Amino acid sequence: MCDFVGGKFTIDTVCKIGVQLLQRLHHFHTNHFLHKNIRPENVIIGKGKKSDILYLIDLSKTKRFIGTKTGQHIPKRLNKRKLPDVETDITYMPYRENEGKSSSRRDDLEGLGLMMIKFLRGTRGPLFPWEIEFPVWIPVSFRDPNYFENKKLQDLDKLKWRLKAMKLKKYMTVEQLCQGVHPVM
């Protein structure tokens, strides 16, 4: 979507996208599911007569939050800290997930909000402070006798960097995130 408009949408377009995606999330949530992977790459546009309809794809992380047998809310998970995978993109990942808390509908909405801010400000290059790319490493060769040790150290450094980035994400205010965005938002 973003490639067609040079990476930036008008306020009118962002509002229309937001309304449609809120409707999709409402459908997910009323059916007791969390999407858990809201990001621009998981939004597609219909074809032909449905070219004005947006769809959410990639249901690989979808999770039920109401038990099918009990009809009760699944108990919240606390203090089961899950370290982010070093290859996972943390741009839209909720910081609460990194703290070991269960995902919630709020996290889907947080991801949608970040996506709307990105659409308004433009999608080219880093936008959020935590999107700054990890420093480039000299490639490690498989022929290097210390390959696995070097790879492990690189992954450990990346993990430390990601944890710092998630902490930064936690303490960013809405005002800081929306700096330079249209006042309507």
Residue pairs with C-beta under 8 A, 6 or more apart in sequence:
1 40
1 43
1 45
2 8
2 9
2 40
2 119
2 123
5 13
6 122
6 124
7 122
7 123
7 124
8 119
8 120
8 121
8 122
8 123
8 124
9 17
9 119
9 120
11 120
11 182
11 184
11 185
13 119
14 116
14 119
14 120
14 185
15 184
17 43
17 54
17 116
17 119
18 112
18 116
20 53
20 54
21 38
21 43
21 54
21 56
21 112
21 115
22 112
24 54
24 55
24 56
25 35
25 38
25 56
25 105
25 108
25 109
25 112
28 34
28 35
28 56
28 62
28 108
29 105
29 108
32 64
32 65
32 66
33 62
33 63
33 64
33 65
34 62
34 63
34 64
34 65
34 103
34 104
34 105
34 107
34 108
35 56
35 59
35 61
35 62
35 108
36 61
36 62
36 63
36 103
36 107
36 108
37 58
37 59
37 60
37 61
37 62
37 92
37 111
38 56
38 92
38 108
38 111
38 112
38 115
39 89
39 91
39 92
39 111
39 115
40 115
40 118
40 119
40 123
41 58
42 56
42 57
42 58
43 54
43 55
43 56
43 57
43 115
44 54
44 55
44 57
45 51
45 53
45 54
45 55
46 52
46 53
46 54
46 55
63 103
64 74
65 73
65 74
65 103
65 104
65 105
66 72
66 73
66 74
67 73
67 74
74 102
76 101
76 102
77 100
77 101
77 102
78 100
78 101
78 102
79 100
80 100
81 98
81 99
81 100
82 97
82 98
82 100
83 98
83 159
83 163
84 90
84 93
84 98
84 159
84 162
84 163
84 166
86 155
86 158
86 159
86 162
90 130
90 162
90 165
90 166
90 169
91 114
91 128
91 130
91 131
92 111
92 114
92 115
93 111
93 166
94 103
94 106
94 107
94 110
94 111
95 166
95 167
95 169
95 170
96 103
96 104
96 107
97 103
97 107
98 163
98 166
99 170
114 128
114 177
116 185
117 127
117 177
117 178
117 181
117 185
118 127
118 128
120 181
120 182
120 185
121 127
121 180
121 181
126 132
126 133
128 169
128 172
128 177
129 165
129 168
129 169
129 172
130 165
130 166
130 168
130 169
132 165
134 158
134 161
134 162
137 154
140 147
140 150
140 151
140 154
141 147
144 150
178 185
